[in-house]
Amino acid sequence: MKRLIAASALVLAAAPLGAQTGEAMVAAKNPQGILAALEGAGYDAELTEDGTGDPMILTRLSGWSTRIYFYGCDETSHDGCDALQFSAGFDRKEPWTAEEALALARKYRFSSTFLDDEGDPYIEWDVITGDGIPAPVFLASVLSFSDAIDVARREAFAGETVE
């Protein structure tokens, strides 16, 4: 929770500064810039493509495999994306219930939670970047999603050994 408060303070402090100082901006329309921001913050990340040809970044947050999908991309060129979606899933031994997924979703206002066909929970977090957001704001979102993964992992595997 302390990290989330610190990240929130960073967001509030950084947003006005970015506009005034020409601070580095990141945007989904520049996947290399998103990759560079992650790597600059110490994350190992790989830029690849999803099943439709849109950019996708593979990384680890809170020690967990995470995908960053790019949305709003041109259907033909796969350029000009305007949003990102962080996504992480948890492979449980036993399926989770819809009630458990909803309880987790209520804890984070920016995240959504769903169950795959096997009842494994996934959390997702959308970030609209438009023409660009300050890099510290983006990284605060990454940190917040990382915190959400910690909570989701604890709840998803309560009483169960992680696979």
C-alpha positions as CSV (number, residue, x, y, z in Angstrom):
1,M,0.0,0.0,0.0
2,K,2.9,2.3,0.7
3,R,4.2,1.8,-2.8
4,L,0.7,2.7,-4.2
5,I,0.6,5.9,-2.1
6,A,4.1,6.8,-3.3
7,A,3.2,6.1,-6.9
8,S,0.1,8.2,-6.6
9,A,2.2,11.1,-5.2
10,L,4.5,10.7,-8.1
11,V,1.6,10.9,-10.6
12,L,0.3,14.1,-8.9
13,A,3.7,15.7,-8.8
14,A,4.8,14.6,-12.3
15,A,1.8,15.5,-14.4
16,P,2.1,19.3,-14.2
17,L,5.9,19.1,-14.4
18,G,5.8,17.1,-17.6
19,A,3.9,19.8,-19.4
20,Q,6.2,22.6,-18.1
21,T,9.6,20.9,-18.6
22,G,9.3,18.9,-21.8
23,E,9.6,15.7,-19.8
24,A,9.8,12.4,-21.7
25,M,6.4,11.2,-22.9
26,V,5.4,7.7,-23.9
27,A,2.5,6.7,-26.2
28,A,1.1,3.4,-27.4
29,K,1.7,4.7,-31.0
30,N,5.4,4.3,-30.2
31,P,6.0,0.8,-28.9
32,Q,9.7,1.3,-28.8
33,G,9.2,4.2,-26.4
34,I,7.1,2.1,-24.1
35,L,9.8,-0.7,-24.2
36,A,12.5,1.9,-23.5
37,A,10.6,3.3,-20.5
38,L,10.2,-0.2,-19.0
39,E,13.8,-1.1,-19.6
40,G,15.0,2.3,-18.2
41,A,13.0,1.5,-15.0
42,G,14.9,-1.8,-14.7
43,Y,12.3,-4.2,-16.2
44,D,13.4,-6.9,-18.6
45,A,11.0,-6.6,-21.5
46,E,10.6,-7.9,-25.0
47,L,8.7,-6.3,-27.9
48,T,6.8,-8.8,-30.0
49,E,3.4,-9.2,-31.7
50,D,0.1,-10.6,-30.6
51,G,-2.0,-13.0,-32.6
52,T,-3.4,-10.2,-34.8
53,G,-0.1,-8.6,-35.6
54,D,-0.4,-5.7,-33.1
55,P,2.6,-4.9,-30.9
56,M,2.8,-6.7,-27.6
57,I,5.4,-6.5,-24.8
58,L,6.3,-9.4,-22.6
59,T,7.7,-8.6,-19.1
60,R,7.5,-9.7,-15.5
61,L,5.8,-7.6,-12.8
62,S,6.0,-8.8,-9.2
63,G,7.8,-11.9,-10.5
64,W,4.8,-12.7,-12.6
65,S,4.6,-13.1,-16.4
66,T,2.8,-10.0,-17.8
67,R,1.7,-9.0,-21.2
68,I,1.2,-5.5,-22.4
69,Y,-1.2,-5.4,-25.3
70,F,-1.5,-2.4,-27.7
71,Y,-5.1,-1.3,-28.7
72,G,-6.6,1.1,-31.1
73,C,-4.0,0.2,-33.7
74,D,-4.7,0.5,-37.5
75,E,-6.1,-2.9,-38.6
76,T,-3.8,-3.1,-41.6
77,S,-0.5,-1.5,-40.6
78,H,-0.8,-2.2,-36.8
79,D,0.5,1.4,-36.2
80,G,-1.0,4.3,-34.5
81,C,-2.1,2.5,-31.3
82,D,-3.7,4.7,-28.7
83,A,-4.0,2.5,-25.6
84,L,-2.3,-0.2,-23.6
85,Q,-3.7,-3.1,-21.6
86,F,-1.6,-4.8,-18.9
87,S,-2.7,-8.5,-18.4
88,A,-1.6,-11.3,-16.0
89,G,-3.2,-14.7,-15.3
90,F,-3.0,-17.2,-12.5
91,D,-3.1,-20.9,-13.3
92,R,-4.9,-22.5,-10.3
93,K,-5.3,-26.2,-9.5
94,E,-9.0,-25.7,-8.9
95,P,-11.3,-23.2,-10.8
96,W,-12.1,-20.0,-9.1
97,T,-15.7,-18.9,-8.8
98,A,-17.3,-15.8,-10.3
99,E,-17.9,-14.4,-6.8
100,E,-14.2,-14.7,-6.0
101,A,-13.3,-12.9,-9.3
102,L,-15.8,-10.1,-8.5
103,A,-14.4,-9.7,-5.0
104,L,-10.9,-9.2,-6.4
105,A,-12.2,-6.7,-9.1
106,R,-13.8,-4.6,-6.4
107,K,-10.4,-4.0,-4.8
108,Y,-8.8,-2.1,-7.7
109,R,-10.9,0.5,-9.5
110,F,-8.7,0.5,-12.6
111,S,-8.6,-3.3,-13.1
112,S,-10.9,-5.8,-14.5
113,T,-11.0,-9.5,-13.5
114,F,-12.3,-12.4,-15.5
115,L,-12.0,-16.2,-15.6
116,D,-10.7,-18.1,-18.5
117,D,-12.3,-21.4,-19.8
118,E,-10.6,-23.3,-17.0
119,G,-11.7,-20.9,-14.2
120,D,-8.3,-19.4,-13.9
121,P,-8.4,-15.7,-12.9
122,Y,-6.9,-12.9,-15.0
123,I,-6.5,-9.3,-14.1
124,E,-6.3,-6.5,-16.7
125,W,-5.6,-2.8,-16.5
126,D,-6.2,-0.3,-19.4
127,V,-4.1,2.8,-19.9
128,I,-5.2,5.3,-22.6
129,T,-2.1,7.1,-23.8
130,G,-3.5,9.1,-26.8
131,D,-0.7,11.3,-28.1
132,G,1.4,10.7,-25.0
133,I,1.5,10.7,-21.2
134,P,4.5,11.6,-19.1
135,A,6.8,8.6,-18.6
136,P,6.5,8.8,-14.8
137,V,2.7,8.6,-15.0
138,F,3.1,5.5,-17.2
139,L,5.6,4.0,-14.8
140,A,3.3,4.8,-11.8
141,S,0.6,2.7,-13.7
142,V,3.1,-0.1,-14.1
143,L,3.9,0.0,-10.4
144,S,0.2,0.1,-9.5
145,F,-0.6,-2.9,-11.7
146,S,2.4,-4.7,-10.1
147,D,0.8,-4.1,-6.7
148,A,-2.5,-5.4,-8.0
149,I,-0.7,-8.6,-9.2
150,D,0.7,-9.1,-5.6
151,V,-2.8,-8.9,-4.1
152,A,-4.4,-11.0,-6.9
153,R,-1.7,-13.7,-6.6
154,R,-2.2,-13.9,-2.8
155,E,-5.9,-14.2,-3.1
156,A,-5.9,-16.5,-6.1
157,F,-3.6,-19.0,-4.4
158,A,-4.8,-18.7,-0.9
159,G,-4.6,-22.2,0.5
160,E,-3.1,-23.5,-2.8
161,T,0.5,-24.0,-3.9
162,V,1.6,-21.8,-6.9
163,E,2.2,-23.8,-10.1
